[in-house]
Amino acid sequence: MTDIHRSGIVGIIGRPNVGKSTLLNQILGQKVSITSRRPQTTRHRIHGIKTIGDMQVIYADTPGLHQKEGRAMNRYLNRAASGALFDVDIIVFVVDVRKWTEEDDFVLSKLTAAKQPVILAVNKVDFYPDRTALLPILDKLSAKRTFHAVVPISALKAQNVDQLETTLAALIPEGPAFYPEDQISDKSERFHAAEIIREKLTRCLGKELPYALTVEIEQFKDEEKLRRIRAIIWVERDSQKAIVIGTKGAGLKNIGSQARIDMEAMFERKVFLGLWVKTKKNWSDDERALQSLGYQES
């Protein structure tokens, strides 16, 4: 650890699909967490690190908290998200200004025992360009509990995100840095490669199939100026393989091409990417399979 005057961990929590990962990426100024319009795109707790001057802030992006815990994957996601309530210095509770749901109430109930300052980040306010229409909604949300602050933002449009950061900075405790000042994530490049592939799958495939998919990196090897990556896309049923591969392999080729472009930008080198699709029956409802595929709480 290096000397620094202030450092702290900020847990970003909320129900699925409210913009937590988009907010993290906006704060960091680059993509660390994958995003899509599908709920539960984030499956792991990811630390994004921002060091400026004598302050280091570690943002813990988390899976969306949800009430249904029927499958092993859902239980894992809730455990990963709930951990951010205990080992952080500040909590940012992200909600969608357009709709308060039962799952928002569920997240709110988890905050009852929180001893840390809780900041309510009301996201997607760009849908309300008329400030007079927004104010009553903010007043109603502010009454849900006692918050340290209520900050209206648009993570996608970068509106008022700087104000959220200023509010957080005032609460960061004294202490040394947890990470080197040039490090931006606690995850490995191998991890990010798998996540990039999964993002492209989630964005390109139909409504339900992304939840039956996961990605495992089999090979991650540097050869002079080339990085050679071999990845397996696991599905739960043989019938899903054909959907991922597409007609004459066109779907898989498109996913691979998009993923490779993002990887080359992230890794700053040429990437050779090989993708294979295999079946592991009902992997998302099997605790052992989840652990073998990297779904382990950090």
C-alpha angles and dihedrals in degrees: 000000000000129000114269133153100228136019135159147155123249117199113211108203138166143119119299120292101014094121105265095141092043089053092051092049091048093051093049094044092230140062115277101142122048118238139199139152090257117100117244095027088139110072103165137050105252126190115217112193127210120182120183122167110312096347132083121188120190112201115203109208110199140190114264115272111237137176101230111084101166099125129054090243092056091050091050092050092052092048091050092050096042091055088070089066094065111036102042134090098219134020124216110198108201120202135173111247091214098062140015112203140185088261089058086054088050091054090045090054089055089058094059094096096036112130094185123088109273119211118195111219108195103203134200095032088150084085086069107055088163105081092199090062091049099051098070090051092051090048091052093048092046089059093060091088140327107291126187087228140346114221122185111212146163106216092187095050095036091237114163093343088126089058090053090052091049090051091050094046091061089059101046109116127227117270148107125289119272094206138028111276093246095052115102104178138029091218126090126248087247089059092048091050090057091046093051090054091048091050091055090048091050093049097044103042134071129280102274106025098076090068090059093053136087134164129228123190110222099174131025109168136156118221110182104291094350130084113207114206127181117187136181120215107208120207129180101231135033090236089063093059092069091052092053094044094046129195109337089345094298095131095052091044091053092048091048093049093051092046093049092053091053092045093052090052092049098042095036094225140084115282130205106200124192119187129194128181119218137168126242105174115238092342092160092062096046117089093202093048090050092053093047089053093053102266096137126135112248 
